[in-house]
Every structure is written in C-alpha cells, then in structure tokens.
C-alpha cells in the first residue's frame, strides 16, 4: 500500500514494509500467535540480525509491532492490517505476472516485491478487484 495512503501518520519505507510483510508471512506460515523470532525474519529476508533489530525499533516506534526485550515479535492490529494488505498486493502482482504475462515464478516474485511498494493505494485496490473478478486465486 502506498505509504501515505495506508495510514497518513505512518510513512513506512519500502524496507520497513518488507520487514512487516515478512513478520506477517512467518506468523501465518507457523501459525505463531505468540509471534516470530527476529532470527527467522533475518533468514527469510537474507539480512543480518542487527538489520532486523534496527528495523524492529522503527516498526515499534510507529506502533506496527510489539516485542518484549529479546522476545518474539508480534504485529499490532494496525501492523497486521498493513502487512496483510502488502502481502495481498504482492500475491496479486505475482499472479498477474506469472499467469497473464508468463513471467517465470522467481522473477515474478522479485518484481512483484518491487512493484507492491510503488503503486498507489487506489491502483492496488483496483488491481486486486480486477484479479478477483477474473477468478484468480492467490498463492499463499
């Protein structure tokens, strides 16, 4: 979701959105109601644990995540909503690139990640609606 159109008081960078999305995905995959480990976020994104800790500090300041000292990371309700939308946009874009344009899955995934941050909220919403009307199901 375009940063200022999701929640005007929160202006997340592309990197922050990626961290938020990663926490969301890991939570969903593991069914982890008690949160995820920062080391798992680092592994999924291919970054250092120090980078994750820095990003988490920013996400805590914006009210998107909570974390006890050296504990598991959980999304706030606002963080969960934001991350769910970013992940939905990613899946929609990936599905379009693969199904409609024939882009290879790995390339489609990488490019969907870039595109999800660049589109306005209105365009994202329209694309999701369009793909849903086409009957496309979105991979997890």
C-alpha positions in Angstrom: 0.0 0.0 0.0 1.3 3.5 -0.8 2.8 4.7 2.4 0.8 7.8 3.0 -2.5 6.4 1.8 -2.5 3.4 4.2 -2.1 5.4 7.3 -1.1 9.1 6.9 0.5 9.2 10.3 2.8 6.3 9.3 5.2 6.7 6.5 6.9 3.4 6.1 9.8 2.9 3.8 10.0 0.0 1.3 12.3 -1.8 3.7 10.0 -1.4 6.6 7.1 -2.7 4.6 9.3 -5.7 3.7 10.0 -6.4 7.3 6.4 -6.1 8.2 5.4 -8.4 5.4 8.0 -10.9 6.5 6.7 -10.9 10.1 3.2 -11.4 8.8 4.1 -14.3 6.5 6.2 -16.1 9.1 3.3 -15.7 11.6 0.9 -17.2 9.1 3.1 -20.0 8.0 3.9 -21.1 11.5 0.5 -20.3 13.0 2.6 -18.4 15.5 0.1 -16.5 17.6 2.9 -15.8 20.1 5.0 -14.0 17.5 8.1 -14.8 15.4 11.8 -14.8 16.2 13.8 -12.0 14.7 16.4 -14.5 13.5 13.7 -16.1 11.3 12.9 -12.7 9.8 16.7 -12.2 9.1 16.9 -15.6 7.4 13.8 -15.1 5.3 14.9 -11.7 4.1 18.6 -12.6 3.8 19.8 -9.8 6.1 21.7 -9.6 9.4 20.0 -9.9 12.8 21.4 -6.4 13.5 19.4 -5.1 10.5 16.3 -6.8 11.8 16.8 -5.2 15.2 17.1 -1.8 13.7 14.0 -2.2 11.6 12.1 -3.5 14.6 13.0 -0.4 16.5 11.4 1.7 13.8 8.4 -0.5 13.5 7.9 -0.4 17.3 8.0 3.4 17.2 5.3 3.5 14.5 3.1 1.2 16.5 3.2 -1.6 14.0 4.9 -4.3 16.1 5.5 -5.2 19.7 8.4 -7.1 21.2 9.5 -7.9 24.7 13.2 -7.4 25.3 14.9 -10.1 23.2 11.5 -11.8 22.8 9.2 -12.8 20.0 7.9 -10.1 17.6 4.1 -9.7 17.2 2.1 -7.4 14.9 -0.3 -4.9 16.4 -3.8 -4.8 14.9 -2.7 -1.9 12.7 0.6 -3.7 11.7 -1.3 -6.9 10.9 -3.8 -4.9 8.6 -1.0 -3.1 6.9 1.1 -6.2 6.4 -1.9 -8.3 5.2 -2.5 -5.7 2.5 1.1 -5.5 1.4 1.2 -9.3 1.2 -2.1 -9.4 -0.8 -0.7 -6.9 -3.3 2.4 -9.0 -3.6 0.4 -12.1 -4.4 -1.9 -10.3 -6.8 1.1 -8.8 -8.7 2.9 -12.1 -8.7 -0.2 -14.0 -10.0 -0.6 -11.4 -12.8 3.0 -11.5 -13.9 3.0 -15.3 -13.9 -0.5 -16.1 -15.2 -1.1 -13.3 -17.6 2.4 -12.4 -18.8 4.1 -15.7 -18.5 6.9 -14.4 -16.3 9.0 -17.1 -14.6 8.0 -17.6 -10.9 11.2 -16.4 -9.3 11.4 -13.3 -11.5 7.7 -12.6 -10.9 8.2 -12.9 -7.1 11.2 -10.5 -7.2 9.4 -7.9 -9.4 6.1 -8.2 -7.5 8.1 -7.2 -4.4 9.4 -4.1 -6.2 6.0 -3.2 -7.7 4.0 -3.5 -4.5 5.7 -0.5 -3.0 5.4 1.7 -6.0 1.7 1.6 -6.6 -0.8 3.9 -5.0 -3.5 2.5 -2.7 -6.1 3.2 -5.3 -4.2 1.3 -8.0 -3.6 -1.6 -5.7 -7.2 -1.8 -4.7 -8.3 -1.7 -8.4 -5.8 -4.4 -9.3 -6.9 -6.6 -6.5 -10.5 -6.1 -7.6 -9.7 -6.8 -11.2 -7.8 -10.0 -10.5 -10.5 -11.2 -8.1 -13.2 -10.6 -10.8 -11.0 -12.7 -13.2 -11.3 -15.6 -10.7 -7.7 -15.7 -9.9 -6.7 -17.4 -6.7 -3.6 -16.1 -5.0 -0.9 -18.3 -3.8 0.0 -18.1 -0.1 
